[in-house]
Amino acid sequence: MRRCFALITLSILFLSACAPLPAPATPTRVVTVPPTATLAPMVTSAPAVPTTTPDPMATPRPTATPAPPLLDWSQYAAALRPVARQGLDPALDPAAGALLAGMTQYSLTVTLAPDLTRLAGAARIRYTNREDAPLAAVYLHLFPNLWNDGMTVSDVQAGGRPAAFTLESDDDLLKVPLAESLRPGDAVELALRFAEPIPANGNVGNYGEFAYLDNVLALAHFYPTVVVYDRDVSWHTETPALQGDVIYHDASLYDVALTLPVTMTVAATGATLDRVENGDGTATWRLVGGPLRDFNVVASGRFETTSEPVGDVLVNSYFLPEHAAGGKQALGWAVAAVRTYETAFGAYPYGELDVTETGTSAGGIEYPGLVVVASSLYDDPTRRDFFESATAHEVAHQWWYNVVGNDQVNAPWLDESLAQYATYLYFRGVYGQEGGQSFVNAMNQRWARVKYEEKAIGLPVAAYEGLEYGALVYGRGALFFLALRDRIGEKMMAVLLRRYYAEYAWRIATTDGFRKLAEEVSGQDLGELFKKWVY
């Protein structure tokens, strides 16, 4: 789940993790990629009246070296395993080239203070108008300002010239007007500086996902993020609810230079192209990847690691030394989950998958190529079953949320309920029918927590109150997919999910789109079933 996957104990005690675990290994693979051609020139805009917000942080400043240039596809592809890289190669498939050309590209240079209390960054963002109408402005989320109003921006430019930006929605939205409207198919480069404190408690964010807590640094949502635009809604500038996910992102391409204390071990989305020690107590990590639905870093000066391959995918577990037993368990479960989901849905896209503990108050949270699980679960034997189910659930989001995107704010069931169904497949595959039925029983128990038994699972996060969100989206939502399977048959269900994964890869799925595909695959009218459960 991306956030509140509430603490449920499954109704039976499961067997130990599925596979023997290897001795500790060094997980990060440094990839060397040759230089490539630069991107085409950006669209420029006429000068605008500059407006700035003062940057209150004298140190740290972004490193003096300019942000890395926006890259060619071959460097972004370093994070992908060969099967995924081939499917996205513009030289092999013109459609793949068109898809990649329209993706937003982020180039970030980020420096953390030595005591990890603040960060400063510079961002270059290439945004392409993929709509059929011109755009007069571009909006960016400043997610940290949803909670602590600490993020500032300055030196905002569009097309190489100062932009008269404004802060909206209580400072958590940045509006960058364009001197000339951005025509369909054209791109513009935005540039800005940003700075913010790093909270030292778990009460910031919906679930403490952005904090330095108990020796673990978690940097979710730390950078300005382009708001999704679609022709039906325009810019999705609504304020997220205080539960569930805050992000709804297009698949994008990332190039990040991250400078932090040399003692820190880093787990992050993307591939590590390079790590350079600067001679001043810091190291700079070069992290590149795409497509990615989001970008996150988890780091600690105390992390230990252990790894296991699944074919050409390296699964890594990062944990504090006092949680070594839990770290090895998490690795075994993640390995079993990757095997289960690849068989059920299709290939995992990246060369690595990292599982790491953080101080989050959620059971777990997913990011591209990276899942985090609550540290509180690593050494609590009374919650071992939930520890396993949370790990398996978060791994499932690599398929449902990351590769297949959806509006997690307004249609969270599309990824959360499907990730729960995937978790059912995990328990059935690892522990047999008894294990699968136990997970179903747990979902029934979760649904029973609320009295509105027939409330739809397909509503926005904000439509659910109290226990309803977890009970309905996670509990009843999983049961819907079981009902759909029973209606169309297990073989057709397997065909449906594999086609859904393939046809919506790196795109945004919708409730109506999923129903249409389900009806096409099954040859049935599923209107009444969706009306009963979803709408």
C-alpha positions in Angstrom: 0.0 0.0 0.0 1.3 3.3 -0.4 0.3 4.2 3.0 -2.2 3.1 5.6 -2.2 -0.7 5.1 -3.6 -1.1 8.6 -2.2 -3.7 10.9 -4.0 -6.9 10.3 -3.0 -10.3 11.7 -3.8 -13.1 9.4 -6.1 -15.8 10.9 -3.5 -18.6 10.9 0.2 -18.7 11.7 2.0 -19.2 8.4 5.1 -21.2 7.8 8.5 -19.6 7.7 9.7 -17.6 4.7 9.8 -19.4 1.5 13.4 -19.8 0.5 16.8 -20.1 2.1 18.6 -16.8 2.4 22.2 -16.0 1.2 25.0 -14.6 3.2 25.2 -10.8 3.2 26.3 -9.2 0.0 27.0 -5.8 -1.4 23.8 -4.9 -3.3 24.5 -1.7 -5.2 25.6 -2.3 -8.8 27.5 0.7 -10.2 26.7 0.9 -13.9 29.0 2.7 -16.3 27.2 4.2 -19.3 29.0 6.0 -22.1 28.2 9.6 -22.9 25.3 10.1 -25.3 23.9 12.9 -27.4 22.1 15.7 -25.7 18.4 16.3 -26.1 16.9 18.6 -28.7 16.8 22.3 -27.7 14.0 23.4 -25.3 11.2 25.7 -26.2 12.0 29.2 -25.0 9.6 31.9 -23.7 9.8 35.7 -23.7 11.0 37.4 -20.5 8.6 37.6 -17.6 8.6 39.7 -14.5 10.8 37.9 -11.9 9.2 37.0 -8.5 11.2 35.1 -5.9 10.8 33.6 -2.5 13.9 34.2 -0.4 15.9 31.1 0.3 16.5 31.1 4.1 19.2 28.5 4.1 22.8 29.6 3.9 24.1 26.0 4.0 24.0 23.6 2.5 23.7 25.0 -1.0 23.6 22.8 -4.1 27.0 21.9 -5.2 28.8 24.4 -7.4 28.8 22.0 -10.4 25.8 22.7 -12.6 23.0 20.2 -12.6 23.8 17.2 -14.9 22.4 17.7 -18.5 19.1 16.2 -19.3 20.0 12.8 -20.7 19.5 10.6 -23.6 17.3 7.5 -23.2 20.2 5.1 -23.2 21.4 6.5 -19.8 17.9 6.5 -18.3 17.6 2.8 -19.3 20.5 1.8 -17.1 18.0 1.0 -14.3 16.1 -1.4 -16.6 16.7 -5.1 -17.0 17.2 -6.2 -20.7 13.6 -7.4 -21.3 12.2 -4.1 -20.3 14.9 -2.1 -22.0 14.2 -3.8 -25.3 10.5 -3.1 -25.0 11.1 0.6 -24.6 13.9 1.0 -27.2 13.0 3.8 -29.7 15.2 2.2 -32.3 13.1 -1.0 -32.2 9.6 0.5 -31.7 8.5 4.0 -32.9 5.6 3.8 -30.4 8.1 3.4 -27.6 10.0 6.4 -28.9 6.9 8.6 -28.9 6.0 7.4 -25.4 9.5 8.3 -24.0 9.7 11.6 -25.9 6.6 12.8 -24.0 7.8 11.9 -20.6 8.7 14.6 -18.1 12.5 14.6 -17.4 13.9 15.6 -14.0 17.5 16.6 -13.4 18.1 17.2 -9.7 21.2 18.3 -7.8 20.6 17.9 -4.1 22.9 18.5 -1.1 22.1 17.5 2.5 23.4 19.3 5.5 26.1 17.3 7.5 23.7 16.8 10.4 20.9 15.8 8.0 18.5 18.5 9.2 18.1 20.3 5.9 18.5 19.9 2.2 19.0 22.3 -0.8 18.5 21.5 -4.4 18.5 22.7 -8.0 16.0 21.3 -10.5 15.8 21.3 -14.2 12.6 19.8 -15.5 11.7 19.3 -19.2 7.9 19.2 -19.6 6.2 18.2 -22.8 2.6 19.1 -23.6 1.0 15.8 -24.4 -2.5 17.3 -24.6 -4.5 18.5 -27.6 -4.7 22.1 -26.3 -2.1 24.8 -25.6 -1.1 25.3 -21.9 -0.5 28.8 -20.5 1.2 27.6 -17.3 2.7 24.6 -15.6 1.9 23.5 -12.0 4.2 21.8 -9.6 3.4 20.1 -6.3 5.5 21.2 -3.2 4.4 18.2 -1.1 6.4 19.1 2.1 4.3 22.2 2.4 1.2 20.1 2.8 2.5 19.4 6.4 5.1 21.8 7.6 5.3 24.8 5.3 9.1 24.5 5.2 9.8 24.2 1.5 10.9 27.4 -0.3 11.6 28.0 -4.0 13.7 30.6 -5.7 15.3 31.5 -9.1 12.3 30.1 -11.0 12.8 30.1 -14.8 10.8 28.9 -17.8 12.5 28.5 -21.2 15.7 30.1 -19.8 14.1 33.3 -18.6 12.9 34.4 -15.1 9.2 33.4 -14.5 6.7 35.3 -12.5 5.7 32.3 -10.3 3.0 32.2 -7.6 2.4 29.9 -4.7 -1.1 28.6 -4.3 -3.2 26.3 -2.2 -1.5 27.4 1.1 1.9 27.2 -0.6 1.8 23.6 -1.6 1.3 24.4 -5.3 3.8 26.3 -7.6 2.3 27.9 -10.6 4.8 28.8 -13.4 3.2 30.9 -16.1 4.6 30.7 -19.6 5.2 33.9 -21.6 4.0 32.0 -24.7 1.5 29.1 -24.5 3.0 25.7 -24.8 1.6 24.1 -28.0 0.7 20.4 -28.1 3.8 18.4 -28.7 6.2 21.2 -27.6 8.4 21.0 -24.6 9.7 23.7 -22.1 12.5 23.5 -19.6 11.8 24.8 -16.1 14.5 25.5 -13.7 14.4 26.5 -10.0 16.1 26.2 -6.6 14.4 24.7 -3.6 15.3 24.2 0.1 13.6 22.7 3.1 14.1 21.3 6.6 14.2 17.5 7.1 11.8 16.6 10.0 13.2 14.7 12.9 9.9 13.0 13.8 7.4 10.6 12.3 4.5 13.1 12.4 5.2 14.8 9.1 3.5 13.6 6.0 0.5 11.2 6.1 2.7 8.5 7.5 6.1 10.0 8.3 7.5 9.2 4.9 9.7 12.3 4.8 11.9 12.4 8.0 15.2 11.5 9.6 14.1 9.2 12.3 16.0 6.6 14.4 19.1 6.7 12.2 17.1 6.2 8.9 16.7 9.0 6.4 13.5 8.9 4.2 13.2 11.5 1.5 9.8 10.8 -0.1 8.2 13.8 -2.0 11.2 16.1 -1.3 11.4 17.7 -4.8 9.0 19.9 -6.8 6.8 17.5 -8.9 4.9 18.3 -12.0 1.1 18.1 -11.5 -0.7 15.6 -13.8 -2.9 17.2 -16.5 -5.7 15.5 -18.3 -8.3 16.9 -20.7 -11.3 16.0 -18.5 -10.1 17.7 -15.3 -7.3 20.0 -16.4 -4.5 20.2 -13.8 -5.0 17.9 -10.8 -4.3 20.5 -8.2 -6.7 19.1 -5.5 -5.3 18.8 -2.0 -4.8 15.1 -1.0 -6.6 13.6 2.0 -4.9 13.0 5.3 -4.9 9.3 4.6 -3.9 7.3 1.5 -1.5 8.5 -1.1 -0.6 12.1 -1.9 0.9 11.4 -5.3 -0.6 10.9 -8.7 2.2 11.0 -11.2 2.9 10.4 -14.9 5.8 8.0 -15.5 8.9 10.2 -15.8 12.7 10.1 -16.3 15.1 11.0 -13.5 18.8 12.0 -13.2 19.8 12.9 -9.6 23.1 14.0 -8.1 22.8 13.5 -4.4 25.5 14.7 -2.0 25.4 13.5 1.7 27.7 12.3 4.4 30.2 9.7 3.1 29.2 7.3 5.8 25.6 6.9 4.5 24.5 3.8 2.6 21.9 4.7 0.0 18.9 2.8 -1.3 17.1 4.7 -4.0 14.9 4.4 -7.1 16.9 4.1 -10.3 20.4 2.8 -10.9 23.6 4.0 -9.3 25.8 5.2 -12.2 28.5 6.5 -10.0 29.6 7.3 -6.4 32.4 9.8 -5.8 34.0 10.7 -2.4 34.5 14.4 -2.4 37.3 14.6 0.3 35.3 16.8 2.6 33.4 14.1 4.5 30.7 13.8 1.7 30.0 11.6 -1.2 28.0 12.3 -4.3 25.8 9.6 -5.7 24.6 9.7 -9.3 21.2 8.0 -9.6 19.5 7.6 -12.9 16.4 5.8 -14.1 13.2 5.6 -16.0 10.4 5.2 -16.5 9.7 5.8 -12.8 6.4 6.9 -11.3 8.2 8.7 -8.4 11.7 9.2 -6.9 12.8 8.4 -3.4 15.9 7.9 -1.3 16.3 6.0 1.9 19.7 6.1 3.6 21.4 5.3 6.9 24.9 5.3 8.3 24.0 2.0 10.1 22.4 0.0 7.3 23.5 -3.6 6.7 22.5 -5.5 3.5 21.8 -8.9 2.2 20.8 -9.8 -1.4 19.4 -12.6 -3.5 19.0 -12.8 -7.3 15.8 -13.7 -9.1 17.0 -14.4 -12.6 18.6 -11.2 -13.7 16.9 -9.1 -10.9 18.9 -8.5 -7.7 16.7 -8.2 -4.7 18.3 -6.3 -1.8 17.3 -5.9 1.8 18.5 -2.9 3.9 18.1 -3.0 7.7 19.6 -1.8 10.9 22.0 -4.4 12.6 19.6 -5.0 15.5 17.0 -6.0 12.9 19.1 -8.5 10.9 16.7 -11.4 11.4 13.8 -9.3 10.1 15.9 -8.0 7.2 16.6 -11.5 6.1 12.9 -12.5 6.4 11.9 -9.4 4.3 14.4 -10.5 1.6 12.9 -14.0 1.4 9.4 -12.7 1.2 10.3 -10.1 -1.5 12.0 -12.8 -3.6 9.0 -15.1 -3.4 6.7 -12.1 -4.3 8.7 -11.2 -7.4 8.6 -14.8 -8.6 4.8 -15.0 -7.9 3.9 -11.7 -9.6 6.2 -12.3 -12.6 4.4 -15.6 -13.3 0.9 -14.0 -12.7 1.3 -10.6 -14.4 4.5 -10.2 -16.4 8.1 -9.1 -16.1 9.3 -6.8 -13.3 11.0 -3.9 -15.1 14.2 -3.0 -13.2 17.5 -4.7 -12.6 17.2 -4.3 -8.8 14.4 -4.2 -6.1 15.3 -2.7 -2.8 13.4 -3.5 0.5 14.3 -1.2 3.4 13.1 -0.4 6.8 12.1 3.1 7.8 10.3 4.8 10.7 7.1 5.1 8.8 3.9 4.8 10.8 2.4 2.9 7.8 2.8 -0.8 7.5 4.7 -0.2 4.3 5.0 2.3 1.3 5.9 1.6 -2.3 8.2 3.5 -4.7 9.6 2.5 -8.1 12.1 -0.3 -7.5 12.0 0.4 -3.8 9.6 -0.6 -1.0 9.8 0.5 2.6 8.4 -1.4 5.6 7.9 -0.1 9.1 10.9 -0.7 11.4 8.4 -1.5 14.1 7.6 -4.8 12.3 11.2 -6.0 12.0 11.6 -7.1 15.6 8.0 -7.9 16.7 7.3 -11.6 16.5 3.6 -11.0 17.4 3.1 -9.2 14.0 5.2 -11.5 11.8 2.1 -12.4 9.6 1.4 -8.7 9.0 5.1 -8.1 8.3 5.0 -10.7 5.6 1.7 -9.5 4.1 2.9 -5.8 4.1 6.1 -6.8 2.3 4.3 -8.8 -0.3 1.7 -6.1 -0.8 4.3 -3.4 -1.3 6.2 -5.5 -3.9 2.9 -6.0 -5.8 2.8 -2.2 -6.3 5.7 -2.4 -8.6 3.1 -3.8 -11.1 0.1 -1.8 -9.9 0.9 1.8 -9.2 4.3 2.0 -10.9 4.2 0.3 -14.3 0.4 0.6 -14.5 -0.4 4.0 -13.1 -3.7 5.4 -11.8 -5.1 8.3 -10.0 -4.2 7.3 -6.4 -6.1 10.3 -4.9 -9.4 9.8 -6.8 -9.4 6.1 -7.8 -7.1 4.4 -5.2 -8.9 1.0 -5.6 -7.2 0.5 -9.0 -3.8 -0.1 -7.4 -4.6 -0.8 -3.7 -7.3 -3.4 -4.2 -5.4 -5.1 -7.0 -2.2 -5.1 -4.9 -4.3 -6.9 -2.2 -5.5 -9.4 -4.8 -1.9 -10.0 -5.7 -1.1 -10.5 -2.1 -3.8 -13.2 -2.0 -2.0 -14.9 -5.0 1.2 -14.7 -3.0 -0.1 -16.4 0.0 -1.9 -19.1 -2.1 1.2 -19.7 -4.1 3.6 -19.9 -1.1 1.3 -21.6 1.4 -1.3 -23.4 -0.7 -5.1 -23.1 -0.6 -5.1 -22.8 3.2 -2.8 -19.8 3.1 -4.9 -18.1 0.4 -8.1 -18.8 2.3 -6.6 -17.3 5.5 -5.9 -14.1 3.6 -9.4 -14.0 2.3 -10.7 -14.5 5.8 -8.6 -11.5 6.9 -10.0 -9.3 4.2 -13.6 -10.3 5.2 -12.7 -9.3 8.8 -11.4 -6.0 7.6 -14.5 -5.3 5.6 -16.6 -6.2 8.7 -15.1 -3.3 10.6 -17.4 -0.8 9.1 -21.2 -0.8 9.0 -21.6 0.6 5.4 -21.2 -2.8 3.8 -22.3 -1.8 0.3 -20.3 1.4 0.1 -18.4 1.4 -3.2 -14.7 0.7 -3.4 -14.1 3.1 -6.4 -14.5 6.4 -4.6 -11.8 9.1 -3.9 -9.7 8.7 -0.8 -11.5 11.7 0.8 -14.9 10.0 0.5 -13.9 7.5 3.2 -14.1 8.3 6.9 -12.3 6.6 9.7 -11.9 2.9 9.2 -13.7 3.0 5.9 -10.7 3.5 3.7 -8.8 0.5 4.9 -11.9 -1.7 5.3 -13.3 -1.0 1.8 -10.4 -0.2 -0.5 -8.1 -2.9 1.0 -10.7 -5.4 2.4 -13.7 -5.2 0.1 -11.5 -4.3 -2.8 -9.6 -7.5 -2.7 -12.9 -9.4 -2.4 -14.2 -7.7 -5.6 -11.3 -9.1 -7.6 -12.1 -12.5 -6.2 -15.7 -12.0 -7.3 -14.5 -10.9 -10.7 -12.4 -14.0 -11.0 -15.3 -16.2 -10.0 -17.5 -14.5 -12.6 -15.2 -14.8 -15.6 -13.1 -17.8 -14.5 -9.6 -18.2 -13.3 -8.0 -18.6 -16.7 -9.7 -15.5 -18.1 -8.7 -13.6 -15.0 -5.1 -14.5 -15.6 -5.4 -13.4 -19.2 -7.1 -10.1 -18.2 -4.4 -9.1 -15.7 -1.5 -9.9 -18.1 -3.1 -7.9 -20.8 -3.9 -5.0 -18.4 -0.3 -5.0 -17.4 1.0 -5.0 -20.9 -1.5 -2.5 -22.5 -1.3 0.1 -19.7 2.4 -0.1 -19.1 3.7 3.4 -18.2 0.3 4.9 -18.8 -2.6 5.9 -16.6 -5.4 3.4 -16.2 -9.0 4.3 -15.3 -11.9 2.5 -13.7 -13.8 2.6 -17.0 -10.8 1.4 -19.0 -10.3 -1.6 -16.7 -13.9 -2.5 -17.0 -13.9 -2.2 -20.8 -10.8 -4.5 -21.0 -12.4 -7.0 -18.6 -15.5 -7.1 -20.7 -13.5 -7.5 -23.9 -11.4 -10.4 -22.5 -14.3 -12.2 -20.9 -16.9 -11.5 -23.5 -19.4 -10.6 -20.8 -21.3 -7.6 -19.7 -19.9 -6.8 -16.3 -22.0 -3.7 -15.6 -24.0 -5.1 -12.7 -20.9 -6.5 -11.0 -19.1 -3.1 -11.2 -22.3 -1.3 -10.1 -22.5 -3.5 -7.0 -18.9 -3.3 -6.0 -17.1 -0.3 -7.6 -19.4 2.5 -8.7 
